[in-house]
Amino acid sequence: MEKRLYIVRHCKAAGQAIDAPLTAEGELQAQQLAEFFADKPIDRIISSPYVRAIKTIAPLAAKRNLPIEQDERFGERVLFGNGRFTDGWLEKFERTFEDFNLSYEDGESNRQAMVRAKAAIDEILQSNDKNVVIVSHGNLTILMLRLFDERYGFAEWKSLSNPDVFEIVVSDGKGQVKRIWQ
């Protein structure tokens, strides 16, 4: 059976903290996102528990009268523990795409993040739901896309927008990835 996963990167937010809200622009983007999905069938919505992810998809959930399931496995990948950003963080972040096992103090490697995301995606693919929206964060979005297409990496992360939407059509265990947000 063919399934569609819609991987959504959250709208513009006022920070990186778990409780960071959307900006005024982000709130408008969330409304636009609900309109964007108007003609697409959706059976289920699953979101990172971060406020910015939930608020991104709330207008769509309200329009469709669907609950927003929260799954911590779609939460932000922690590069440095305790939310510490250090000088040169971008170079350190890029290195994690050269070595998927590299992690920094109290942080998570790309491989660890992919393992948790894959477990959640596998559960979705084994469910009866055909069209599922997953709301997450930039780094994890790229890592989820990479599960289906190994070409996704640091350069693709740099080109993401807030929000961003990718469609993955999964058939016979293989997924075709396509960016569908303009």
Secondary structure, DSSP 8 states (H G I E B T S, - for coil): --EEEEEEE---BS-SSTT--B-HHHHHHHHHHHHHTTTS--SEEEE-SSHHHHHHHHHHHHHHT--EEE-GGGS---SSGGG---TTHHHHHHHHHH-TT---TT---HHHHHHHHHHHHHHHHHSS-SEEEEEE-HHHHHHHHHHH-TT-SHHHHHT--SSEEEEEEEETTEEEEEE---
